[in-house]
């Protein structure tokens, strides 16, 4: 995964992560930290990601790597999908 030029995690937080997935996420973040970009999209507010990840120590490590050099873009307003449906 560290050789891939860009990783996109779409809809982060929709499904619970088991222990193995959390450790894999941490390893991927560690391998790519300050080397290669990642884009993460989520409908779950960032403030709730720590709680979503569960285990405090593991959540701290993951959030530290996710947020250290992050650029956050928070979109506001109605969903474009909803708007498209109204135009049909």
C-alpha positions in Angstrom: 0.0 0.0 0.0 2.9 2.4 0.6 3.8 2.3 -3.1 0.3 3.4 -4.3 0.5 7.1 -5.1 -2.9 8.0 -3.6 -5.3 6.0 -1.4 -9.0 7.2 -1.0 -11.0 5.9 1.9 -14.6 6.7 0.9 -17.5 6.8 3.5 -15.2 6.2 6.5 -17.2 5.3 9.5 -20.2 3.6 7.9 -19.4 0.1 9.2 -17.8 -0.9 12.5 -14.1 -1.9 12.2 -12.9 -5.1 13.8 -9.6 -5.3 15.6 -7.8 -6.6 12.5 -9.1 -3.7 10.3 -8.1 -1.1 12.9 -4.6 -2.5 13.1 -4.4 -2.6 9.3 -5.5 1.0 9.1 -2.9 2.0 11.6 -0.2 0.1 9.7 -1.2 1.7 6.4 -1.2 5.2 8.0 2.2 4.5 9.5 3.7 3.3 6.2 2.4 6.4 4.3 2.9 9.0 7.0 4.5 12.1 5.5 5.3 10.2 2.3 2.1 9.7 0.2 -1.3 11.3 0.3 -4.6 9.9 1.4 -8.1 11.3 1.0 -10.8 10.3 3.5 -14.4 11.1 3.0 -17.0 10.6 5.8 -20.4 11.6 6.8 -19.3 11.0 10.4 -18.0 14.2 11.9 -14.3 14.1 12.6 -15.0 14.9 16.3 -16.7 11.4 16.5 -14.0 9.4 14.8 -12.1 8.7 18.1 -15.3 7.3 19.6 -16.0 5.3 16.4 -12.6 3.7 16.5 -13.3 2.6 20.1 -10.1 1.5 21.9 -8.6 4.7 23.3 -4.9 3.8 22.8 -5.4 2.6 19.2 -7.8 5.5 18.4 -5.2 8.0 19.7 -2.5 6.5 17.4 -4.7 6.4 14.4 -6.1 9.9 14.9 -2.6 11.3 15.5 -1.5 10.0 12.1 -4.7 11.1 10.4 -4.7 14.6 11.7 -1.0 15.6 12.0 -0.6 17.1 8.5 -4.2 17.0 7.4 -6.1 19.5 5.3 -9.8 19.4 6.4 -12.5 20.5 4.1 -16.0 20.4 5.6 -18.8 20.6 3.2 -22.1 22.2 4.3 -25.5 22.4 2.7 -27.8 20.0 1.0 -26.6 16.9 -0.7 -26.1 17.3 -4.4 -27.8 13.9 -4.8 -30.9 15.3 -3.2 -30.8 18.3 -5.4 -30.4 16.2 -8.6 -33.4 14.2 -7.6 -35.5 17.3 -7.3 -34.4 18.5 -10.8 -35.6 15.3 -12.5 
